[in-house]
């Protein structure tokens, strides 16, 4: 019997008398589904085993020593990280603790948490499609609070670094809670690192910055010019562009990236960052990672 097989049996027995919230579906379907997501994402065996066991400390009589003896210290660490430390705290306090914890968590912990939340959200979406708003009565908090939590999770999970599974979770959050429907041409380049590298690497270059006509066969170089055209409005102070630039400046400063104020170079960078965030609907951490990657290369 493999370690994963052993974990399946262990979790199935531990959750044997439990069902999913608001249903008669055996609870084991959830940890098994989370493990399948991580298996498909080619995560390490310890992460997959921890997924199978991730609710045992909170919801069963399983002890930490039970897990340590059967599956080792690393699996126990991951299960502990997936467990809320103070179940007596308010829902808001517990969720804020999770958001803060995930910002500094290592990749295996973030992969585990991401898969857990992704499986929960997919289940909620299916229930919503079947039962409508009645689904929110199953939760301790309703739609608006769940929307805050899930959208905040995207930022916390990606704060330290992006990873492929986060793309799937972010897509699910955006479809369900934000009803975000981006044009296909934007979705096709939105996560292409090469585009952002082009934008920042050529920011001060002498080149044609006129916006090309939108077409089906647009190149990354064309998209670079589109971004520069978008950023022009921010440089010219159109609409609430100043507020958006100050917002991204505050975030970048919180991540220890600072700039010389009142310089043309700073304004160009902030204008591009604000344009990327709005037009591609990026999270702040996505803007930061693209900018920081190019700053480390010495191109800015």
Backbone as a ProteinNet text record, in pm:
[ID]
protein_1_A
[PRIMARY]
XXXXXXXXXXXXXXXXXXXXXXXXXXXXXXXXXXXXXXXXXXXXXXXXXXXXXXXXXXXXXXXXXXXXXXXXXXXXXXXXXXXXXXXXXXXXXXXXXXXXXXXXXXXXXXXXXXXXXXXXXXXXXXXXXXXXXXXXXXXXXXXXXXXXXXXXXXXXXXXXXXXXXXXXXXXXXXXXXXXXXXXXXXXXXXXXXXXXXXXXXXXXXXXXXXXXXXXXXXXXXXXXXXXXXXXXXXXXXXXXXXXXXXXXXXXXXXXXXXXXXXXXXXXXXXXXXXXXXXXXXXXXXXXXXXXXXXXXXXXX
[TERTIARY]
84.7	0	88.4	59.7	136.7	96.5	178.8	146.4	15.2	-9.5	-134.3	-253.7	-240.8	-348.1	-376.8	-270	-285.8	-357.4	-323.5	-386.3	-534.8	-568.6	-709	-790.1	-738.5	-809.6	-819.1	-707.3	-705.4	-810.7	-814.7	-908.8	-1052.6	-1074.9	-1210.1	-1265.6	-1181.7	-1227.2	-1249.3	-1158.7	-1170.4	-1297.7	-1337.8	-1456.7	-1579.5	-1576.6	-1675.4	-1820.2	-1842.2	-1978.1	-2016.7	-1936.5	-1960.3	-2006.9	-2087.2	-2132.9	-2099.1	-2101.4	-2075.1	-2187.2	-2151.4	-2245.3	-2367.3	-2487	-2608.9	-2640.5	-2581.1	-2604.5	-2594	-2617.5	-2596.3	-2476.3	-2389.1	-2269	-2162.8	-2105.3	-2000.5	-1888.1	-1843.7	-1744.9	-1613.9	-1580	-1451.5	-1438.1	-1550.6	-1543.4	-1463	-1465.8	-1391.6	-1240.9	-1187	-1041.2	-992.3	-1073.5	-1032.8	-1027.2	-1125.4	-1124.7	-1007.2	-972.1	-856.8	-728.9	-716.7	-598.4	-588.1	-701.9	-700.9	-653.5	-695.1	-650	-498.1	-444.2	-299.9	-224.3	-283.3	-221.4	-212.4	-320.5	-320	-222	-197.4	-101.5	42.4	59.6	192.2	266	191.7	252.1	319.6	400	473.9	378	425.3	342.4	297.1	386.6	349.2	232.5	227.5	118.4	-12.6	-6.6	-125.9	-177.9	-87.8	-128.1	-188.5	-125.5	-178.7	-317.7	-343.4	-477.1	-581.4	-546.7	-639.3	-668.7	-571.9	-583.7	-613.5	-630.9	-622.5	-732.2	-843.1	-949.8	-958.2	-867.3	-879.1	-852.5	-757.1	-728.9	-844.4	-908.5	-1017.7	-1148	-1177	-1312.7	-1327.3	-1217.8	-1227.6	-1146.3	-1145	-1067.4	-922.4	-878	-738.3	-646.2	-534.7	-437.8	-316.4	-240.5	-117.4	-22.8	-17.7	71.8	28.7	-102.7	-152.4	-93.8	-96.5	-46.8	104.6	172.4	319.2	368.8	309.4	353.8	327.5	209	170.8	233	248.5	283.3	402.1	455.9	577.8	556.6	668	665.6	618.7	659.9	624.1	473.9	415.5	270.4	198.8	245.5	184.5	194.7	310.4	326.9	225.6	205.3	111.9	-32	-68	-203.9	-226	-125.1	-135.8	-155.7	-82	-93.8	-229.7	-297.6	-430.2	-541.4	-506	-605.8	-611.4	-732.1	-746.7	-710.4	-625.8	-573.5	-674.5	-772.5	-865.5	-1007.7	-1073.4	-1209.5	-1310.8	-1272.2	-1364.9	-1368.6	-1271.7	-1268.5	-1380.8	-1410.9	-1516.3	-1475.4	-1574	-1547.6	-1449.8	-1473.1	-1386.4	-1243.3	-1226.4	-1091.9	-1020.6	-1093.7	-1032.1	-989.8	-1074.3	-1041.2	-927.6	-924.8	-813.9	-683	-687.5	-567	-516.7	-608	-568.6	-505.6	-565.4	-512.3	-371.9	-352.2	-220.2	-118.1	-159.4	-70.4	-22	-111.6	-76.7	22	27.1	122.2	266.4	293.4	430.1	450.6	345.8	356.2	442.1	504.2	585.1	494.6	555.8	478.1	391.7	441.7	354.6	229	242.3	126.4	28.1	80.6	-7.8	-75	-3.7	-65.5	-180.2	-157.2	-260.3	-381.9	-358.7	-469.3	-543.8	-470.5	-531.4	-622.7	-575.9	-656.9	-781.2	-765.7	-878.1	-985.4	-942.5	-1038	-1096.6	-1017.9	-1066.8	-1177.2	-1155.3	-1257.5	-1384.3	-1369.6	-1486.4	-1564.3	-1491.5	-1558.1	-1629.1	-1567.8	-1633.2	-1761.1	-1757.8	-1876.9	-1985.3	-1945.2	-2041.4	-2103.2	-2021.2	-2073.7	-2177.1	-2148.1	-2244.7	-2375.3	-2364.1	-2484	-2561.9	-2489.9	-2556	-2632	-2571.4	-2638.3	-2764.2	-2765.8	-2882.2	-2986.7	-2942	-3034.8	-3039.5	-2955.8	-2957.3	-2909.7	-2960.9	-2912.6	-2935.6	-3021.8	-3045.2	-2917	-2819.2	-2694.6	-2623.5	-2639.1	-2564.3	-2614.1	-2734.4	-2785.7	-2707.2	-2628.9	-2549.9	-2423.5	-2386.9	-2259.5	-2280.9	-2176	-2183.5	-2190.7	-2142.5	-2150.8	-2201.4	-2267	-2332.3	-2243.2	-2307.3	-2237.6	-2129.1	-2160.7	-2064.2	-1939.3	-1957.5	-1841.6	-1761.7	-1831.5	-1760.6	-1683.9	-1743.3	-1675.4	-1548.4	-1557.8	-1438.2	-1330.6	-1368.7	-1270.7	-1202.6	-1280.2	-1221.8	-1137.8	-1181.4	-1099.2	-971.1	-980.1	-860.4	-764.2	-818.4	-732.9	-640.8	-690	-606.1	-482.4	-501.8	-388.2	-293	-346.4	-260.1	-184.9	-252.3	-187	-76.5	-91.4	9.1	108.7	96.3	179.2	327.7	369.2	511.7	555.3	470	502.3	377.9	374.7	266.6	300.9	198.3	217.3	98.2	114.4	11.2	-128.5	-139.9	-270.9	-346.1	-272.7	-335.6	-410.2	-361.3	-432.7	-573.9	-585.6	-716.5	-808.3	-753.1	-833.7	-877.4	-785.4	-819.6	-927	-915.5	-1017.2	-1154.1	-1158.5	-1285.9	-1344	-1259.3	-1304.3	-1358.4	-1287.6	-1328.6	-1458.9	-1476.6	-1602	-1721	-1701.3	-1814.5	-1848.9	-1748.9	-1776.5	-1771.4	-1690.6	-1672.7	-1741.5	-1789.6	-1852.2	-1763.4	-1634.2	-1537	-1533.3	-1568.4	-1565.9	-1473.6	-1347.9	-1251.4	-1254.7	-1229.3	-1220.8	-1113.6	-1134.9	-1043.3	-901.8	-889	-754.7	-678.3	-749.7	-684.2	-652.4	-745.7	-721	-602.8	-579.8	-473	-334.2	-322.3	-189.7	-179.6	-288.2	-294.7	-190.7	-157.4	-62.3	67.8	96.3	218.3	331.1	424.1	534.9	615.7	623	702.7	649	516	458.6	503.5	494.3	531.1	680.4	761.3	904.7	930.1	858.9	873.3	835.1	724.3	674.9	777.2	830.7	923.1	1063	1105.3	1239	1250.4	1140.1	1143.1	1079.4	1056.7	983.3	1048.1	1181.2	1251.1	1309.3	1277.6	1334.8	1264.8	1338.8	1282.2	1215.4	1083.1	1011.6	873.1	807.5	673.1	575.4	513.9	423.9	278.1	249	109.8	38.1	-87.6	-163.2	-201.2	-164.3	-198.9	-347.1	-404.2	-544.7	-560.4	-669.2	-694	-728.9	-668.8	-696.3	-681.1	-715.1	-711	-568	-478.5	-342.3	-243.5	-271.2	-185.2	-64.4	53.4	176.1	200.7	297.8	332	388.1	460.6	512	396.8	292.4	174	108.2	99.7	39	121	253.5	337.8	299.2	277.4	236.6	97.4	9.1	-124.3	-111.5	-25.4	-5.7	48.6	144.7	200	92.5	4	-104.7	-200.8	-230.4	-314.7	-250.3	-120	-51.7	-46.9	-60.3	-55.7	-166.2	-283.8	-393.6	-362.8	-287.9	-249.6	-145.6	-58.3	42.5	-20.2	-128.1	-196.1	-299.7	-318.9	-410	-556	-589.2	-728.8	-804	-931	-1016.7	-956.3	-961.5	-906.9	-768.3	-692.9	-562	-465.6	-471.6	-380.9	-406	-533.4	-566.4	-517.8	-532	-488.3	-336	-265	-118.3	-73.3	-140.1	-103.7	-133.4	-240.5	-275.1	-168.1	-125.1	-22.4	111.6	139.3	262.3	263.5	149.7	141.6	164.5	107.4	126.3	272	333.9	473.5	565.4	534.8	614	598.4	477.1	456	535.9	573	654.7	801.7	837.7	976	1031.6	945.7	990.4	955.6	1055.2	1031.2	1088.4	1040.5	1080.5	1110.2	1186.2	1208.2	1080.9	1023.5	898.3	924.7	824.5	827.6	932.6	964.9	1054.3	975.4	1020.4	949.8	954.3	1068.4	1079.6	981.8	967.5	872.4	730.6	695.5	560.2	534.1	634.4	617.3	592	669.3	653	515.4	477.1	349.5	231.9	245.9	139.2	119.6	229.8	221	162.9	209.5	158.4	8.2	-35.6	-178.6	-260	-206.9	-277.6	-288	-179.7	-181.5	-282.2	-282.2	-373.4	-518.4	-551.7	-691.7	-732.2	-653.9	-695.3	-688.8	-588.9	-578.1	-640.5	-696.7	-760.4	-665.7	-544.1	-443.9	-462.6	-425.7	-416.4	-287.3	-282.9	-160.8	-35.1	-44.9	75.9	124.6	34.6	76.7	157.7	110.3	185.5	322.9	324.5	451.2	548.8	504.5	595.8	653	571.3	622.1	723.6	693.3	786	913.2	898	1014	1106.7	1049.3	1130.1	1220.8	1167.7	1246.3	1341.8	1305.2	1400	1520.5	1500	1612.8	1702.8	1644.4	1725.7	1805.3	1775	1847.7	1801.9	1677	1630.9	1559	1534.1	1464.9	1550.9
-119.9	0	125.1	220.9	343.8	436.3	539.2	637	709	736.9	803.2	711.4	583.3	487.9	483.7	482	478.9	603.2	718.7	844.5	847	789.4	782.4	702.9	587.3	504.5	573.8	638.4	708.3	819.1	900.5	1012.5	963	860	806.7	757.8	691.7	644.4	762	858.6	972.4	1052.2	1065.1	1144	1055.4	932.8	832.5	872.2	952	987.6	1130.2	1193.8	1333.6	1348.7	1452.9	1484.9	1630	1663.9	1801.6	1893.9	2017.4	2114.8	2129.1	2114.4	2134.3	2024.9	1906	1798	1663.9	1556.3	1422.1	1354.1	1434.8	1383	1353.2	1235	1202.5	1306.1	1345.2	1452.7	1418.5	1290.4	1251.2	1296.6	1326.6	1373.9	1503.1	1586	1712.6	1691.9	1629.4	1608.6	1526.7	1431.9	1354.7	1445.1	1533.8	1626.9	1722	1770.8	1860.2	1786.3	1661.9	1582.3	1559.7	1537.6	1516.9	1642.4	1758.3	1883.7	1895.7	1862.6	1872.6	1765.1	1648.1	1542	1583.8	1641.6	1688.3	1803	1881.3	1992.2	1946	1812.8	1752.8	1805.9	1820.6	1862.9	1744.2	1773.4	1670.7	1578.9	1455.7	1356.6	1405.3	1473.5	1520.6	1618.3	1700.7	1797.3	1724.3	1621.9	1544	1469.5	1410.2	1340.6	1439.5	1555.9	1658.1	1702.3	1705.5	1741.4	1641.5	1514.7	1411.2	1423.4	1476.1	1483.1	1623.6	1721.8	1861.5	1905	1833.5	1870.2	1776.3	1681.5	1582.6	1642.4	1735.5	1794.4	1881.7	1953.8	2043.9	1969.1	1868.8	1814.4	1671.1	1607.1	1469.2	1457.5	1339.2	1318.5	1279.7	1296.9	1271.3	1367	1317	1400.3	1427.9	1527.3	1558.9	1440.2	1370	1255.8	1142.1	1127.1	1026.8	1052.7	1178.8	1214.5	1202.7	1248.9	1243.4	1099	1007.9	868.9	803	827.9	760.4	823.4	956.7	1024	1120.1	1144.4	1222.9	1369.1	1434.8	1573.9	1672	1651.3	1747.3	1746.4	1628.5	1621.4	1687	1661.8	1724.3	1875.7	1926.1	2072.2	2130.9	2064.1	2113.4	2109.2	2001.7	1991.1	2097.9	2120.3	2226.6	2362.5	2385.4	2512.5	2532.7	2422.6	2430.8	2438.6	2431.8	2430.6	2567.9	2616.7	2744.6	2728.7	2816.1	2795.9	2822.4	2910.2	2948.5	2944.9	2831.2	2816	2899.6	2950.6	3032.4	3177.2	3217.4	3355.3	3377.2	3503.1	3535.6	3490.2	3475.2	3436.8	3534.4	3664.2	3765.9	3754	3732	3720.8	3597.1	3486.4	3362.6	3376.2	3439	3454	3554	3660	3755.7	3690.2	3603.5	3529.8	3445.3	3377.3	3295.9	3381.9	3495.9	3584.7	3632.7	3670	3717.4	3603.5	3486.2	3370.9	3330.7	3331.6	3284.4	3375.9	3502	3593.1	3548.5	3491.6	3451.2	3300.5	3224.5	3079	3032.2	2914.6	2861.2	2802.7	2764.2	2720.1	2597.9	2491.5	2376.3	2412.8	2500.3	2542.4	2621.3	2707	2786.3	2699.1	2599.8	2506.3	2431.2	2383.4	2310.3	2398.9	2519.6	2610.8	2647.9	2671.1	2709.6	2598.4	2474.7	2362.6	2345.7	2363.1	2353.4	2456.5	2582.5	2688.8	2672	2623	2602.5	2496.3	2387.2	2281.5	2332	2406.8	2464.1	2556.5	2641.9	2738.3	2669.9	2568.9	2495.4	2428.7	2374.7	2313.6	2418.4	2535.9	2643.5	2689.7	2701.6	2745	2645.4	2516	2416	2424.7	2443.3	2455.6	2582	2689.9	2816	2800.8	2732	2710.9	2627.4	2541.1	2455.2	2520.9	2600.1	2649.6	2801.8	2873.2	3018.4	3072.5	3189.5	3257.3	3178.8	3077.2	2996	2929.7	2915.5	2848.8	2923.3	3056.4	3134.9	3109.5	3054.8	3024.9	2912.2	2838.5	2728.4	2778.3	2903.5	2955.4	3050.4	3068.6	3159.7	3305.1	3333.5	3467.2	3457.5	3564.8	3562.9	3601.5	3637.4	3659.6	3766.3	3882.4	3992.4	3955.7	3891.2	3851.9	3741.7	3648.4	3543.6	3603.4	3700.7	3768.6	3836.6	3906.8	3971.5	3867.6	3756.8	3656.8	3593.4	3550.6	3480.4	3573.4	3695.8	3787.9	3823.7	3834.3	3862.4	3744.2	3622.9	3504.5	3506.4	3555.7	3561	3646	3759.9	3847.5	3780.9	3718.7	3656.9	3537	3453.1	3334.8	3371.9	3484.2	3524.7	3625.7	3665.3	3773.2	3742.4	3621.8	3586.4	3547	3475.8	3432.6	3374.3	3375.9	3311.2	3163.2	3080.8	2939.9	2897.2	2796	2764.4	2740.9	2673.8	2644.5	2771.9	2876.1	3002.9	3061.8	3039	3087.1	3028.9	2900.5	2834.6	2891.4	2913	2968	3110.3	3191.7	3329.3	3333.9	3249.3	3244.4	3212.7	3118.2	3077.7	3192.2	3260	3373.2	3484	3513.5	3623.8	3593.1	3469.4	3433.6	3437	3380.6	3364	3492	3555.1	3670.4	3803.8	3814	3942.2	3945.8	3830.1	3819.7	3887	3863.2	3927.7	3856.5	3929.2	3875.1	3962.2	3924.2	4000.3	3955.1	4047.3	4007.5	3900.5	3813.7	3703.6	3753.8	3866.3	3913.7	3957.5	4007.6	4043.4	3918.3	3825.5	3702.7	3624.8	3638.7	3562.2	3610.6	3734.6	3789.3	3830.6	3824.3	3878.7	3818.1	3691.6	3625.4	3589.7	3656.2	3629.8	3717.3	3656.9	3732.8	3807.5	3751.6	3815.5	3954	3970.7	4102.9	4203.9	4168.5	4262.3	4293.1	4194	4219.5	4318.7	4302.5	4397.5	4538.3	4548.6	4679.5	4750.8	4680.8	4747.2	4762.9	4668.6	4677.4	4788.3	4825.3	4929.2	5059.6	5071.9	5186.9	5319.2	5324.5	5450.2	5453.6	5353.4	5345.2	5442.1	5481.7	5564.4	5472	5469.4	5383.8	5440.1	5382.3	5426.2	5388.6	5488.6	5463.3	5487.7	5500.8	5515.7	5381.4	5387.3	5263.3	5201.8	5076	5010.6	4974.5	4958.5	4916.5	4776.4	4758	4627.3	4527.6	4410.1	4307.5	4169.8	4069.7	3933.6	3878.6	3929.1	3875.7	3977.1	4029.2	4132.1	4065.9	4122.9	4068	4125.8	4067.7	4121.7	4262.3	4288.7	4424.1	4521.8	4477.8	4561.7	4587.5	4482.8	4498.4	4592	4587.6	4680.7	4824.4	4852.6	4987.7	5021.8	4922.6	4944.9	4987.3	4917	4951.5	5092.9	5128.4	5264.5	5367.9	5336.3	5428	5441.7	5329.7	5336.3	5423.9	5406.5	5478.3	5628.2	5668.9	5811.3	5886.7	5825.2	5890.3	5910.8	5819.7	5834.6	5944.6	5956.1	6062.2	6199.5	6204	6331.4	6366.7	6277.2	6307.6	6291.2	6204.2	6184.6	6110.5	6148.5	6079.6	6074.8	5956.1	5939.6	5877.1	5910	5848.2	5879.2	6001	6035.7	5945.9	5927.1	5840.1	5697.4	5649.3	5513.3	5501.2	5603.2	5600.4	5605.7	5687.9	5694.8	5562.6	5496	5367.5	5262.8	5255.5	5155.9	5194.6	5324.9	5369.6	5324.9	5341.4	5298.8	5149.3	5070.4	4926.1	4889.6	4947.2	4915.3	4956	5067.5	5107.6	5007.9	4953.9	4853.8	4727.1	4706.4	4590.8	4630.5	4747.4	4796.9	4832.5	4877.8	4939.3	5087.3	5171.9	5315	5387.1	5508.5	5585	5729.2	5794.3	5937.5	6009.8	6086.8	6155.8	6273.3	6304.3	6417.7	6400.8	6276.6	6254.4	6196.6	6224.7	6175.6	6023.1	5965.2	5819.8	5753.1	5809.7	5754.4	5760.8	5873.4	5889.4	5790.6	5764.4	5667.3	5527.6	5490.1	5357.4	5344.7	5442.7	5435	5439.4	5516.2	5523.6	5389.4	5323.8	5191.5	5091.6	5094.5	5000.5	5018.5	5142.8	5168.4	5123.9	5147	5105.2	4953.2	4884.7	4738.1	4683.4	4741	4693.5	4709.1	4824.1	4848.9	4772.1	4782.4	4728.5	4576.5	4517.4	4372.3	4313.4	4399.1	4358.7	4272.3	4324.5	4254	4283	4186.8	4210.3	4287.3	4361.5	4437	4351	4227.9	4144.9	4108.4	4099.7	4068.3	4183.6	4305.1	4422.8	4424.8	4402.4	4403.4	4301	4178.2	4072.8	4103.6	4155.9	4189.3	4303.7	4404.2	4516.5	4472.3	4400.2	4358.9	4268.2	4180	4090.4	4171.4	4275.9	4356	4451.2	4492.9	4573.7	4491.3	4363.5	4276.1	4253.6	4261.8	4247.1	4374.2	4482.3	4607.1	4689.1	4664.2	4736.5	4864.6	4888.3	5010.2	5084.6
0	0	0	-90.1	-95.1	18.8	41.2	145.1	114.7	-13.9	-51.2	-25.1	-60.3	-31.5	118.5	197.1	342	392.9	334.9	375.6	336.4	219.6	177.6	279.5	320.9	417.7	553.3	593.3	721.8	723.2	618.1	612.2	600.6	520.8	503.5	637.5	716.1	847.5	942.8	942.2	1033.8	1008	879.8	843.5	817.9	866.1	826.1	857.4	961.6	1002.1	961.3	874.7	840.4	695.8	672	536.7	506.6	379.4	336.4	383.1	416.6	468.3	375.4	432.7	357.5	258.6	276.4	180.8	252.6	176.5	231.2	165.1	104.5	38.3	143.8	143.7	242	239.3	358.2	367.4	298.7	294.8	237.3	93.2	25.6	-113	-123.6	-17.1	-22.3	-13.5	92.5	93.6	-24.8	-71.4	-188.9	-311.5	-326.6	-439.5	-435.2	-315	-300.4	-339.1	-294.5	-328.6	-478.9	-545.9	-689.9	-764.3	-715.9	-776.4	-766.6	-650.4	-629.6	-706.6	-719.3	-798.6	-944.4	-996.2	-1135.2	-1156.4	-1050.3	-1058.1	-1036.3	-1019.2	-1002.9	-879.6	-771	-645.5	-575.5	-475.9	-404.2	-327.9	-304.3	-236.5	-99.7	-25.7	107.9	103.1	-1.6	-15.5	-44.7	-128.1	-161.9	-39.6	36.4	159.2	258.6	272.6	363.7	321	189.6	140.9	188.5	184.3	230.6	379.7	454	600	651.3	562	604.5	702.1	708.8	802.8	923.1	932.9	1040.2	1178	1188.4	1319	1366.5	1274.6	1310.3	1336.1	1256	1251.4	1298.9	1341.9	1390.8	1519.9	1575.2	1698.2	1670.8	1546.4	1510.7	1586.7	1636	1706.9	1618.8	1657.8	1586.3	1588.1	1700	1711.1	1617.7	1598	1502.1	1363.3	1323.1	1190.2	1183	1287.7	1288.5	1276.1	1352.9	1352.7	1218.3	1160.3	1036.8	912.8	912.9	787.4	795.5	913.6	924.3	959.2	990.7	1038	930.6	804.8	701.2	673.7	667.6	648	766.2	886.9	1003.9	995.4	956.5	943.7	846.6	734.5	634	684.4	751.2	805.7	913.1	996.8	1097	1030.5	920.1	850	786.9	753.6	691.9	795.2	922.8	1030.8	1096.6	1125.3	1192.5	1339.6	1394.2	1529.9	1640.1	1615.9	1722.4	1668.1	1683.6	1631.4	1708.2	1825.7	1905.1	1857.3	1775.7	1724.6	1624.5	1596.5	1499.7	1359.8	1272.9	1134.6	1070.8	1090.8	1031.5	1081.4	1212	1269.3	1216.6	1205.1	1155.6	1009.5	929.6	787.4	768.1	848.4	836.9	878.2	978.3	1017.9	901.7	832.2	717.2	609	580.3	476.9	512.7	637.6	680.8	679.5	724.1	730.2	590.9	493.8	360.3	288.9	324.4	260.7	282.9	398.8	432.5	426.3	389.2	387.4	270.7	286.5	177.5	68.7	-43.2	-158.7	-129.1	-64.8	-38.3	41.1	140.5	217.8	132.1	45.4	-39.9	-145.9	-197	-291.8	-225.2	-103.5	-30.5	-5.7	42.4	70.6	-57.3	-163.5	-290.6	-342.2	-337	-384.1	-296.9	-166.5	-73.5	-108.7	-126.3	-156.2	-296.1	-389.6	-525.5	-527.5	-455.6	-451.7	-383.7	-275.1	-208.1	-300.1	-372.6	-459.1	-574.8	-632.3	-739.6	-689.7	-568	-510.3	-487.8	-437	-414.6	-545.9	-649.2	-779	-832.7	-821.1	-867.6	-788.2	-656.8	-574.2	-608.5	-635.9	-671.8	-803.3	-899.7	-1026.6	-1010.9	-908.7	-885.3	-795.5	-697.4	-595.4	-583.4	-654.1	-647.7	-514.1	-472.7	-352.4	-224.1	-228.8	-108.8	-60.1	-148.5	-110.4	1.9	10.2	108.8	250.8	266.2	400.3	467.1	390.4	446.2	515.1	488.1	537.2	654.9	735.3	848.8	804.9	685.6	629.6	486.3	440.7	310.8	195	85.1	-41.2	-30.3	25.2	26.2	105.9	221.3	301.3	232.9	167.9	94.1	-23.6	-88.9	-200.1	-150.7	-37.8	19.9	47.8	108.3	148.1	27.6	-70.2	-184.2	-271.4	-291.6	-371.4	-295.4	-163.3	-83.7	-84.5	-92.6	-97.5	-219.3	-331.4	-451.8	-424.3	-360.4	-329.2	-230.7	-125.4	-24.7	-80.7	-158.8	-215	-313.4	-382.5	-480.4	-430	-303.2	-249.3	-261.6	-222.7	-226.8	-367.1	-439.8	-575.9	-640.3	-772.5	-846.6	-867.8	-881.7	-915.8	-1000	-1086.2	-1186.1	-1128.9	-1015.3	-958.9	-921.2	-889	-853.9	-973.1	-1095.2	-1213.3	-1219.2	-1192.2	-1195	-1087.3	-968.5	-859.6	-891.3	-941.6	-974.1	-1082.4	-1182.5	-1287.4	-1228.5	-1137.2	-1075.7	-993.4	-916	-834.4	-923.3	-1029.5	-1117.4	-1189.6	-1231.6	-1299.6	-1203.3	-1083.7	-993	-918	-857.6	-772.3	-846.6	-949.2	-1018.9	-1154.1	-1197.7	-1330.3	-1435.9	-1424	-1511.1	-1645.7	-1750.5	-1885.9	-1970.9	-1977.2	-2055.5	-2201	-2293.8	-2434.9	-2455	-2551.7	-2576.5	-2602.8	-2676.7	-2709.4	-2584.5	-2483.3	-2357.8	-2276.4	-2268.9	-2193.8	-2251.4	-2382	-2446	-2407.7	-2362.3	-2326.9	-2180.4	-2108.5	-1973.3	-1879	-1899.4	-1810.5	-1882	-1989.6	-2065.7	-2011.3	-1938.9	-1879.5	-1984.9	-2105.3	-2210.2	-2243.2	-2236.7	-2265.2	-2160.9	-2034.1	-1927.6	-1932.1	-1967.3	-1982.5	-2095	-2205.9	-2316.9	-2273.6	-2201.3	-2158.3	-2071.3	-1972.1	-1880	-1939.5	-2021.2	-2078.1	-2181.9	-2244.3	-2347.7	-2302.3	-2171.8	-2120.5	-2157.2	-2156.8	-2185.3	-2326.4	-2406.8	-2542	-2637.2	-2739.3	-2845.3	-2947	-2946.7	-3041	-3067	-3165.1	-3201.9	-3091	-3027.8	-2916.9	-2953.8	-3081	-3121.7	-3108.9	-3068	-3046.7	-3180	-3203.4	-3329.5	-3332.4	-3448.2	-3455.9	-3397.9	-3322.5	-3262.8	-3372.2	-3368.5	-3467.6	-3406.6	-3478.9	-3426.7	-3420.6	-3502.2	-3507.4	-3451	-3330.9	-3271.9	-3206.4	-3225.5	-3169.5	-3030.1	-2958.5	-2827.3	-2839.2	-2946.8	-2969.1	-2989	-3059.2	-3074.7	-2939.5	-2858.4	-2726.7	-2639.3	-2653.8	-2580.3	-2613.4	-2741.1	-2782	-2730.7	-2723.9	-2667.1	-2520.6	-2445.8	-2305	-2291.4	-2374.9	-2368.8	-2401.8	-2495.7	-2528.9	-2410.7	-2344.6	-2225.2	-2118.3	-2100	-1991.7	-2016.9	-2144	-2176	-2102.8	-2094.2	-2023.4	-1876	-1817	-1676.7	-1660.6	-1755	-1748.7	-1767.3	-1845.3	-1871.7	-1766.1	-1667.7	-1557.2	-1589	-1681.2	-1717.6	-1606.9	-1586.7	-1491.3	-1352.1	-1289.9	-1154.9	-1159.4	-1265.6	-1284.7	-1170.7	-1114.8	-1005.7	-885.4	-850.7	-737.7	-762	-885.6	-916.6	-908.6	-953.1	-943.9	-798	-717.2	-575.6	-505.5	-547.1	-486.5	-516.3	-642.1	-675.8	-614.6	-602.4	-537.1	-391.7	-322.7	-183.5	-168.3	-260.7	-253.5	-278.1	-379.9	-410.4	-295.4	-231.2	-115.5	-1.1	14.3	119	91.6	-35.4	-74.3	-88.3	-33.6	-27.8	-165.1	-254.3	-379	-369.2	-374.6	-361.6	-482.9	-504.5	-621.5	-582	-668	-653.6	-696.7	-605.4	-635	-730	-812	-905.7	-1015.1	-1049.1	-1162.5	-1278.2	-1399.8	-1517.7	-1524.4	-1486.9	-1489.6	-1394.5	-1274.6	-1178	-1232.5	-1292	-1344.8	-1458.5	-1540.7	-1648.9	-1592.8	-1491.2	-1430.8	-1366.6	-1285.3	-1215.8	-1313.2	-1420.6	-1520.1	-1589.1	-1622.5	-1684.8	-1585.9	-1462.1	-1361.4	-1340.3	-1330	-1309.5	-1430	-1550.2	-1671.8	-1679.5	-1648.5	-1650.4	-1549.7	-1430.7	-1326.4	-1369.1	-1427.7	-1464.6	-1590.8	-1695	-1824.9	-1828.6	-1761.5	-1758.1	-1632.4	-1547.8	-1422.9	-1339.3	-1320.5	-1241.7	-1093.3	-1011.3	-867.9	-839.3	-727.7	-696.2	-696	-642.9	-638.1	-778.3	-875.5	-1011.8	-1070.4	-1049.8	-1096.1	-1030.1	-898.9	-825.2	-881.5	-902.2	-947.2	-1085.6	-1175.4	-1308.4	-1301.6	-1221.6	-1206.6	-1135.7	-1026.8	-947.6	-1027.5	-1108.2	-1189.9	-1283	-1340.6	-1434.2	-1361.7	-1242.9	-1165.5	-1127.2	-1094.1	-1060.8	-1182.2	-1301.3	-1422	-1452.6	-1381.5	-1400.3	-1519.2	-1566.3	-1685.2	-1647.6	-1519.6	-1476.6	-1374.9
[MASK]
++++++++++++++++++++++++++++++++++++++++++++++++++++++++++++++++++++++++++++++++++++++++++++++++++++++++++++++++++++++++++++++++++++++++++++++++++++++++++++++++++++++++++++++++++++++++++++++++++++++++++++++++++++++++++++++++++++++++++++++++++++++++++++++++++++++++++++++++++++++++++++++++++++++++++++

